[in-house]
Amino acid sequence: MTATPAPAIGAVASLRRRLLSWILLPLVALIGVNAWVGYGNAVQAANEAYDRSLYLAARTLAEELSWREGRLQLDVMKAAGYLFENHTGSRLFYKITRTDGQWLAGVADLPDAPVRTQSAVKFFALVQFDDGVYLNQPVRVAQLRHVIEDAGLADPLIKITVAETMEARQLLIQHILWDTLGSQGLLLLAAAGLVIWGVQRGIRPLEAFRQQLASKAEDDFSPIQPPDLPRELRPLIGTLNSYLDRLGRLIDIRKRFLDNAAHQLRTPLTALKTQLALAQRNAEPQQAQALLSAAMQTTDDAVRLTEQLLAMTRVEHAREMHSPQSVDLVALARRVTQEHLMRAHQLGDDLGLETLVAQCEVQGVDLLLHEALSNLIDNAIHHGPVGTHITVRVGATWLEVQDDGPGITPEHQAHVFERFYRAAPSGVSGSGLGLAIVKEIASQHGAQVSVVSPVGGGRGTAIRMRWPEAAHA
C-alpha cells in the first residue's frame, strides 16, 4: 500500500495562528481598555484622597484663625504643626484673602482657584479644587470659604487658599500605573496561555482527521469518522465524505469501463485483424470479397459495442452531470421514433407509434430517456428478422416498445438486463449492453422495467418502463 503524502503542517499552523489572532487581538484590546479605565479610576481615587488632605490643611488653617484687637490672628505654631506632621511629601503654600481679593496673610502671589458661577459643596464645606501653576511647577489648589465669627465685620467671609505641589501625587499615580499594567499583563499572559491551550485542544480533531485521511489506501473511499468530532466540523466532514463517495463511484465507473472495453473489444478486434490478414493473402476475388464483408460486419459490431460502452458510462455519470426536469414521454417517443424511421424502412421493418394519452410528463433527464428508448428500438431492429413490426407505445404511466420478432425464451428473460448477457442465438451479433443501459436509466428515474415474451399469438416481445403515480410531473 502506498501511503498518501501528508499535507503540509502549515495549513494547520495557519488555522492555529488565525484562531489565536482572532481571539488574542480583541482580548488585548479589551484588556487595554480595561487597564485604561482602571487606571483612570485609580487616579481619580488618589486625587480624592489627596484632595481630602488638602481640604484638611485648609480647614486646619481656618480653625486657627481668630479676630482679636481689630486684626486677623493666626496661631501659626498649631497650624504649621499639623501641616508638617501630616504632609505627604509635597510642599504646601497658603494664602488668606477677603472675598474682594484683599490679601490678609500667607503667600500673596499664590494663584487663586478660577471663579465659578456656582460654588461646589464638598466635604460638607464650600471648597473648590483646581489645578494651577506656582513657581513654574504644577500645583493642586484648594480654596475654602470660611466665616470669621464674632469679628464685627460687615463681610465676615474670607477665602483660604492652600496649594500643594504634585510630587507625591505623581509618585502615587506612577505606582498605580505600574501596578495596573503589571496585573493586566499577568492577566493577559494567563488568558493567552488558556487560549493557546484551548485552541490546541480544539483543533486536535483536525489532526486526527488529517492522519486518518493520510493513512487511507489509494482505492479506499470509505467515509471518514474521526473521534471526538466537534459539531461545527460535522458539515465539513459530511461534505468531504460525500465527495469521497462520488469520487469512488466515478473511479469505479471508469475502471469498469476500461475493464469492459479491454475485455469486450479484444475479440472483435482480433477477429478483424485475422480477417484483414486472410483477405490480404487470399488471391481469390470472391473469397477476398467475402472476408472484406465479414471484416466490415466485425467493424460495425465493434463500433456498436464501443458506442454502447460509452453510452453506459454516460448513463452511470448522469447523476453528477444532469438535473431532473419535466419530460413529456409522448413528445419524446414521437421524436425518437422519427429518428429511427428511415433506418427501419431501409432494413425492411415496420416502425410505428401509438399514443394512448395526449401527454405523459415525468421528472427525469430528457437525454437519458432518449437513450433508453433509442436502445429499445435499436434492440428490436437488430434482433428481429426482416419485416418485423415494431410499435412504440405510450400510456398514462408507462412507455414500451413491442415487436413481433422471435421473442425471448423464459430461461433468458431473468438475465436480459444484465451487462454483456446475450440472449440471441449463436451467430447473431450483439454487445449485451442495450437492455442493461435501459435498466440503469429506468433505475435512475425511479421506474420499473419489465419484459413480456411472447406477446399475443405466441411471438414477439414487449419491454415496458413503468413509473409510479408519484413520479409524474
Beta strands, then each sheet from edge to edge (+ up, - down):
strand 1: 65-68
strand 2: 71-74
strand 3: 92-98
strand 4: 103-106
strand 5: 121-122
strand 6: 125-134
strand 7: 137-147
strand 8: 157-165
strand 9: 325-328
strand 10: 350-355
strand 11: 361-364
strand 12: 389-394
strand 13: 398-403
strand 14: 448-452
strand 15: 461-466
sheet 1: 1+ 2-
sheet 2: 4+ 3- 8+ 7- 6+ 5-
sheet 3: 9+ 11-
sheet 4: 10+ 12+ 13- 15+ 14-
end
